[in-house]
Amino acid sequence: MKQFRSLVVLATVCVGAAALAQTPPAEEPGWAKGRPKSDAAMQMAPVPAFPIPTAADQLPTAKFKLPPGFKVQTWASGVLDARGMRQGAKGNIFVSSLFVANKVYAIAEQGNRQAKVIIDKMPLATGIEFHNGSLYVATNTKILRYDNAEDRLDNLGEPTVLYDKLPGGTDHSWKYLRIRDNKLYFAIGAPCNICDPGEYAKIYRMNLDGSGMETIASGVRNTVGFDFDPKTGDLWFTDNGRDWFSEELPNDELNHVSKPGQQHFGYPYCHQGNVPDPEFGWGKSCSDYVKPAALLGPHAGSLGMTFYRGTMFPRKYQGAMFIARHGPWNRTTKYADVSVAWPDGKGGARIEPFMTGFVENNGYLGRPVDFLVLKDGSMLVSDDHAGAIYRISYGR
């Protein structure tokens, strides 16, 4: 009898072990593909966003440093997960969010600047644009239009669905929107850290009714910031380089589209214009792809990019590009800043730091995301890490 019980126990253990052996391992998240198995690398993961905004009196505003003559102040606080910014014709500032808040806010330019939630419980509601009275909102699956938005802030009503065939997912699926010449521009990022992206990894544009989609640029891993040169009309964009290649490679890129629909910017075959990918670069030549206009730093997390069209800043900065370097997560040494870039007239650009102080003791105090130039020429900077918006002014 005792022997029989032992056999039963042994059989049970074997069955249980077999069941465990057949249980598939947890799927590796897209951001982890290509991660080395070293102890240092295995400890790295995307920086978690704060679940609540930083209190106004604890914001890092006083620690920011800018060129002589510029000053920065807190313009709004308590804006959880503040990302993209656009301004309505009646002065309202629309602010989007990403992973944490799932909201779109409206903030009156004048008054106490309390963020009013106008869209709630909409995951990845990051891409926003304002045009002819309408607020455009893009998630990872669709692009929507809310008409007469500033007159309906208490109840935007049901939106018009312009496009509902975006591929969704979570890796690089959030959007950034611009409208120019009655065309809506957006990107579909690579669905992975590094892979064959198929029809992903491109910048597209469509008519404002959702028709007529066309490719503007290919080989674009993940752009979350682009704008048009006010002098030439050319599109410029930031692009986030692949992760886990090394701590120092590859750099993020600033790119210039000079031939819409005809240019490939390298992903996944070539990074930063001169580094073949160790997996996808075989049989490819970096010379076959468009070189970056400038390199923005390794794993810089380069996000929003805006041409300065105001007149408050000195002439040196008028027509320059402001770039939000959100900061790396898969790199031991952290950095983040607002940089400024000038087109060199030859398709390239030169870059220098503009606003620093986002990092202290190798930890983030804030992380810049996007810009908005106000009518008086001052410029707003959103910070999703601290849940705040800062205003940069000059000489007044």
Phi and psi in degrees as a GROMACS rama.xvg file:
@    title "Ramachandran Plot"
@    xaxis  label "Phi"
@    yaxis  label "Psi"
@TYPE xy
-63.7195  -39.9683  LYS-2
-63.9338  -38.3482  GLN-3
-62.263  -43.9494  PHE-4
-62.4947  -38.2306  ARG-5
-63.4967  -39.1914  SER-6
-65.4355  -38.1212  LEU-7
-63.7202  -45.477  VAL-8
-61.081  -45.1525  VAL-9
-60.8802  -42.7878  LEU-10
-62.9422  -41.3145  ALA-11
-62.1021  -44.1141  THR-12
-61.52  -42.9874  VAL-13
-64.0081  -41.6997  CYS-14
-62.9103  -43.6991  VAL-15
-62.7097  -41.7762  GLY-16
-64.2735  -39.5275  ALA-17
-63.9845  -39.2182  ALA-18
-64.4175  -41.6749  ALA-19
-64.5324  -38.8421  LEU-20
-64.1347  -29.1912  ALA-21
-86.5769  -10.1522  GLN-22
-71.3061  120.511  THR-23
-65.5803  144.792  PRO-24
-65.9824  154.805  PRO-25
-60.381  136.143  ALA-26
-66.6224  133.035  GLU-27
-71.7382  131.695  GLU-28
-63.9533  153.459  PRO-29
-57.5109  -37.593  GLY-30
-65.1791  -21.4443  TRP-31
-88.9216  -7.64242  ALA-32
-63.7547  126.391  LYS-33
91.9669  0.41831  GLY-34
-69.4745  129.864  ARG-35
-63.7372  157.34  PRO-36
-90.0613  12.2838  LYS-37
-68.4275  155.413  SER-38
-59.6758  -42.0638  ASP-39
-63.7633  -44.1094  ALA-40
-68.6587  -39.486  ALA-41
-65.9878  -18.6774  MET-42
-85.2777  -9.643  GLN-43
-88.7923  142.045  MET-44
-159.023  160.251  ALA-45
-50.4346  139.173  PRO-46
-65.2807  121.942  VAL-47
-67.914  138.986  PRO-48
-78.2186  147.53  ALA-49
-64.5805  139.014  PHE-50
-75.8457  -14.5556  PRO-51
-137.014  153.82  ILE-52
-68.9578  154.899  PRO-53
-68.3135  138.571  THR-54
-60.0659  145.895  ALA-55
-55.3461  -39.3694  ALA-56
-79.5155  -1.62666  ASP-57
-112.701  5.57622  GLN-58
-67.7476  151.586  LEU-59
-81.6726  14.4468  PRO-60
-50.2667  -43.9613  THR-61
-67.874  -15.8192  ALA-62
-92.8955  -7.1224  LYS-63
-72.3268  145.472  PHE-64
-122.703  135.22  LYS-65
-133.757  167.821  LEU-66
-60.7878  158.095  PRO-67
-53.8744  138.741  PRO-68
94.8512  -19.406  GLY-69
-92.8779  151.555  PHE-70
-139.678  156.011  LYS-71
-130.169  141.196  VAL-72
-139.68  159.478  GLN-73
-73.483  121.251  THR-74
-92.4142  -37.9005  TRP-75
-153.502  143.976  ALA-76
-126.692  172.587  SER-77
71.5491  23.5981  GLY-78
-104.272  84.257  VAL-79
-54.8379  125.4  LEU-80
66.4984  33.7957  ASP-81
-61.8021  124.564  ALA-82
-123.206  -102.337  ARG-83
-74.2029  153.544  GLY-84
-137.197  135.796  MET-85
-142.672  154.116  ARG-86
-113.605  135.288  GLN-87
-80.298  167.072  GLY-88
-66.0064  -23.1423  ALA-89
-100.671  15.3487  LYS-90
97.4815  -7.09118  GLY-91
-73.3839  137.408  ASN-92
-98.8493  119.979  ILE-93
-94.1665  133.581  PHE-94
-128.718  129.053  VAL-95
-98.443  176.71  SER-96
-142.95  179.979  SER-97
-130.221  -103.936  LEU-98
-76.0999  -31.7721  PHE-99
-94.3943  -53.9955  VAL-100
-80.9009  -40.1715  ALA-101
57.0648  41.5347  ASN-102
-135.2  163.577  LYS-103
-123.904  134.226  VAL-104
-111.128  160.544  TYR-105
-126.247  133.532  ALA-106
-127.51  123.235  ILE-107
-67.8862  135.093  ALA-108
-61.8501  -34.7154  GLU-109
-105.625  158.291  GLN-110
99.4836  -152.544  GLY-111
-83.1886  -5.82885  ASN-112
56.1661  45.4715  ARG-113
-82.1651  133.032  GLN-114
-74.9781  121.627  ALA-115
-100.668  124.92  LYS-116
-76.1465  118.916  VAL-117
-109.766  -19.3327  ILE-118
-135.451  130.706  ILE-119
-130.417  154.606  ASP-120
55.6501  43.0447  LYS-121
-119.213  97.2902  MET-122
-57.591  138.185  PRO-123
56.8112  39.4707  LEU-124
-82.311  64.0058  ALA-125
-97.0672  -38.9687  THR-126
-79.7591  121.957  GLY-127
-135.371  153.648  ILE-128
-156.547  153.507  GLU-129
-126.124  132.107  PHE-130
-156.458  125.55  HIS-131
50.1088  45.6598  ASN-132
84.289  -5.66934  GLY-133
-107.886  141.672  SER-134
-99.3275  122.098  LEU-135
-98.2499  133.624  TYR-136
-131.797  130.714  VAL-137
-121.678  130.721  ALA-138
-102.922  -162.759  THR-139
-82.4049  -6.51251  ASN-140
-121.745  -19.3042  THR-141
-157.311  162.484  LYS-142
-120.493  127.791  ILE-143
-119.904  158.651  LEU-144
-133.027  126.397  ARG-145
-108.171  112.82  TYR-146
-81.8902  152.656  ASP-147
50.3722  43.7531  ASN-148
-61.6836  -41.2283  ALA-149
-71.3569  -18.4773  GLU-150
-91.2133  -0.985761  ASP-151
-134.946  37.4469  ARG-152
-65.1131  -26.077  LEU-153
-78.038  -20.9898  ASP-154
-162.242  96.2765  ASN-155
-66.4216  -19.3638  LEU-156
76.8179  -174.076  GLY-157
-78.1106  133.547  GLU-158
-82.1645  162.965  PRO-159
-84.2458  128.576  THR-160
-86.1539  112.836  VAL-161
-84.3388  -36.0154  LEU-162
-157.321  128.964  TYR-163
-129.361  26.7724  ASP-164
-114.94  20.8873  LYS-165
-66.0044  148.828  LEU-166
-74.4291  -12.051  PRO-167
73.5625  -146.256  GLY-168
80.9865  -175.408  GLY-169
-119.624  -30.3589  THR-170
-73.9572  112.454  ASP-171
56.5103  33.0359  HIS-172
-98.8922  -8.68634  SER-173
-76.2605  160.934  TRP-174
-116.993  160.804  LYS-175
-135.473  132.483  TYR-176
-120.421  144.363  LEU-177
-141.329  147.845  ARG-178
-118.99  130.973  ILE-179
-145.793  133.917  ARG-180
51.1762  44.4656  ASP-181
59.1921  31.0007  ASN-182
-124.041  137.598  LYS-183
-99.6652  121.651  LEU-184
-102.476  139.464  TYR-185
-158.426  166.251  PHE-186
-120.794  154.768  ALA-187
-117.735  108.04  ILE-188
-74.6367  165.019  GLY-189
-61.1529  139.882  ALA-190
-83.374  31.6724  PRO-191
-172.204  175.119  CYS-192
-71.7953  -56.0886  ASN-193
-143.589  125.951  ILE-194
-171.31  174.491  CYS-195
-78.2379  112.317  ASP-196
-82.6845  -8.78042  PRO-197
61.4262  -126.099  GLY-198
-86.3779  3.554  GLU-199
-81.4918  -174.372  TYR-200
59.7366  48.5306  ALA-201
-142.705  157.006  LYS-202
-102.005  131.445  ILE-203
-120.083  165.989  TYR-204
-141.553  156.814  ARG-205
-145.182  165.88  MET-206
-67.3879  162.152  ASN-207
-70.661  -8.98116  LEU-208
-97.4154  6.08902  ASP-209
92.0886  -0.484661  GLY-210
-94.1911  170.142  SER-211
66.5481  40.62  GLY-212
-65.9612  138.326  MET-213
-146.356  153.405  GLU-214
-83.2846  134.378  THR-215
-105.339  -36.5931  ILE-216
-152.435  143.194  ALA-217
-116.414  166.929  SER-218
69.868  34.1009  GLY-219
-110.688  105.141  VAL-220
-63.165  -51.5422  ARG-221
-164.963  96.1077  ASN-222
-100.791  129.683  THR-223
-125.465  31.361  VAL-224
-173.649  122.43  GLY-225
-155.688  156.94  PHE-226
-158.805  170.402  ASP-227
-110.033  131.983  PHE-228
-60.8343  120.686  ASP-229
-64.5792  -17.9111  PRO-230
-88.0066  -40.9182  LYS-231
-110.442  -20.1764  THR-232
82.5282  -1.02681  GLY-233
-70.035  147.418  ASP-234
-86.8049  133.015  LEU-235
-121.081  146.901  TRP-236
-149.367  150.338  PHE-237
-88.062  152.847  THR-238
-142.868  132.361  ASP-239
-85.0272  124.176  ASN-240
-73.6365  165.009  GLY-241
-63.8095  155.304  ARG-242
-94.5862  162.789  ASP-243
69.5717  11.8839  TRP-244
-71.5684  -52.1045  PHE-245
-169.321  174.502  SER-246
-65.048  -31.2291  GLU-247
-106.444  -5.67824  GLU-248
-137.829  150.245  LEU-249
-86.4253  169.513  PRO-250
-77.7256  150.298  ASN-251
-65.444  165.109  ASP-252
-127.752  149.578  GLU-253
-108.079  124.704  LEU-254
-123.368  154.83  ASN-255
-125.936  119.312  HIS-256
-90.5467  108.258  VAL-257
-104.106  -18.0262  SER-258
-133.056  83.9604  LYS-259
-53.3678  131.243  PRO-260
83.5705  -5.12567  GLY-261
-117.256  -1.29292  GLN-262
-115.524  142.561  GLN-263
-118.767  128.775  HIS-264
-101.615  15.0236  PHE-265
110.273  -34.976  GLY-266
-68.0116  137.274  TYR-267
-96.808  12.8161  PRO-268
-85.2723  -36.7842  TYR-269
-139.876  136.709  CYS-270
-114.923  144.622  HIS-271
48.9128  23.5563  GLN-272
85.038  -12.7288  GLY-273
-147.644  10.0937  ASN-274
-121.327  105.25  VAL-275
-64.6751  141.843  PRO-276
-70.3436  136.811  ASP-277
-66.7727  -19.5267  PRO-278
-103.632  -45.1232  GLU-279
-102.556  -3.13655  PHE-280
-86.8005  -6.44969  GLY-281
-63.8119  130.53  TRP-282
78.6462  5.03324  GLY-283
-112.597  160.092  LYS-284
-127.468  130.089  SER-285
-60.4252  -22.6889  CYS-286
-69.0846  -12.9422  SER-287
-83.4362  -4.78791  ASP-288
-121.681  160.484  TYR-289
-70.6442  131.107  VAL-290
-74.6801  146.41  LYS-291
-62.8584  149.586  PRO-292
-70.2744  -30.8174  ALA-293
-162.903  155.906  ALA-294
-97.6534  141.099  LEU-295
-111.546  5.42997  LEU-296
108.426  151.207  GLY-297
-69.9423  124.436  PRO-298
54.6016  37.619  HIS-299
-69.0173  -17.8099  ALA-300
62.9306  47.9778  GLY-301
-72.0814  118.948  SER-302
-113.517  -113.045  LEU-303
-58.2598  145.786  GLY-304
-142.412  128.02  MET-305
-140.36  131.448  THR-306
-74.1323  134.529  PHE-307
-81.765  115.379  TYR-308
-108.525  5.49638  ARG-309
-85.0252  -176.605  GLY-310
-124.284  -3.5644  THR-311
-66.3341  -42.9109  MET-312
-70.9118  155.356  PHE-313
-55.5701  156.7  PRO-314
-53.9526  -31.808  ARG-315
-54.0125  -34.6617  LYS-316
-95.371  -8.44281  TYR-317
-74.9345  120.917  GLN-318
90.1003  0.506394  GLY-319
-83.9713  162.765  ALA-320
-100.317  129.614  MET-321
-100.232  133.705  PHE-322
-127.224  129.82  ILE-323
-92.296  111.696  ALA-324
-94.2145  99.387  ARG-325
-65.001  -27.2371  HIS-326
106.576  146.434  GLY-327
-78.8677  153.741  PRO-328
-114.263  -32.3418  TRP-329
-98.6665  54.3499  ASN-330
-153.123  136.319  ARG-331
-62.8834  -46.9445  THR-332
-91.3012  123.517  THR-333
-92.6529  152.159  LYS-334
-157.796  154.803  TYR-335
-161.511  143.751  ALA-336
-167.113  176.203  ASP-337
-103.162  121.561  VAL-338
-107.087  163.652  SER-339
-129.356  140.674  VAL-340
-131.815  146.404  ALA-341
-121.637  125.602  TRP-342
-58.9961  139.179  PRO-343
-94.7708  2.97857  ASP-344
82.3018  -3.15938  GLY-345
-120.817  15.7252  LYS-346
94.975  -10.661  GLY-347
-104.859  -170.612  GLY-348
-157.061  152.803  ALA-349
-111.266  147.113  ARG-350
-131.317  145.395  ILE-351
-147.69  155.779  GLU-352
-68.4156  150.772  PRO-353
-125.589  -48.7376  PHE-354
-130.379  116.488  MET-355
-120.904  177.133  THR-356
108.921  11.1214  GLY-357
-81.7149  -13.3107  PHE-358
-122.844  137.357  VAL-359
-142.642  130.228  GLU-360
52.7226  41.3322  ASN-361
60.2654  26.0158  ASN-362
-128.986  153.351  GLY-363
-82.6293  128.388  TYR-364
-90.2237  -29.2373  LEU-365
-162.829  166.493  GLY-366
-144.495  109.663  ARG-367
-69.4396  147.757  PRO-368
-126.409  -54.9843  VAL-369
-146.088  169.99  ASP-370
-130.543  155.918  PHE-371
-147.324  119.511  LEU-372
-86.8142  120.799  VAL-373
-81.805  169.36  LEU-374
-64.1014  -27.605  LYS-375
-82.4322  -0.45983  ASP-376
94.5927  -9.17477  GLY-377
-72.9649  168.188  SER-378
-133.411  132.46  MET-379
-92.3328  146.148  LEU-380
-128.405  124.184  VAL-381
-88.6707  151.578  SER-382
-137.018  102.534  ASP-383
-75.5769  -22.4446  ASP-384
-69.9101  -44.6913  HIS-385
-96.1964  -9.64185  ALA-386
67.641  49.5446  GLY-387
-143.19  164.845  ALA-388
-130.22  130.354  ILE-389
-109.089  151.702  TYR-390
-115.775  125.534  ARG-391
-103.007  128.914  ILE-392
-132.913  170.728  SER-393
-136.357  127.555  TYR-394
66.8045  14.7683  GLY-395
